[in-house]
Amino acid sequence: PDVIVDLKGIATLAIIEVGAKSLLVGATVSINTLIATLEAHKDSSPTSFPHLAVHLKKVANVAVRNIGSWAGNLMLTHDHENFPSDIFTILEAVHAHVTVASASETSSYSLNDFLSLDLTNQVI
């Protein structure tokens, strides 16, 4: 890339909201923070949150999970069709959706639909 932009300072991309049976996680949330959130709120979705946390602990190593975001992992899958993403697989298994925004609109997509999107000038 010609330019790399640090998105950590954008509060809305670091959001974590736990609902009765849902979880909204901003794109800059690290994999380890997502694991901690799933574990802390396991009672919100006992059939999926604990299992997601266990599996996410198998992704990469602690250092990568501390820095890497779940959305960055999905972007690797988006941009490289042969990238073997466990994160994509487990989020697809629980029917997760990805919200993609541009300057003018916001839309939600299934993970399979996300893979075919043109993400020019858009963010997760």
C-alpha positions, 0 to 999 in steps of 0.5 A: 500500500502507498499509505497506512492509516492507524485507525486505533484513535477512532472510537466507533471502530473500537466499540464493543456492545453486548446485547441479550444474544448479540455482540457488536464489535468494532473493526479495531478490536484485537483478537485477544480483546474479543476473546476476553469479551466473549468469556466475560459475557458467556452467559449472553450466548452460552451456546456460542460465546464460550466456543468462539473464545476457545477457538479464537485462542488457537489463532496465531499466538498471543503477540499476534492476537494482542495486536491483530484485529478480527477485522484485519484477519477478515480483510486478509481473507477478503484480499487473498482467497487462499488465506486460511482464516479460522476467524472467518470460518467460526464467524460464518458458523454463527452467521455473523454479519459485517457492517461496511461503511463509506462516507455516504452509507452503511450496509450489513453483509453476510461473510460470504457476500463480504468476500465479493465486495469492492471495498475501495473507500470503505471500512469494516 
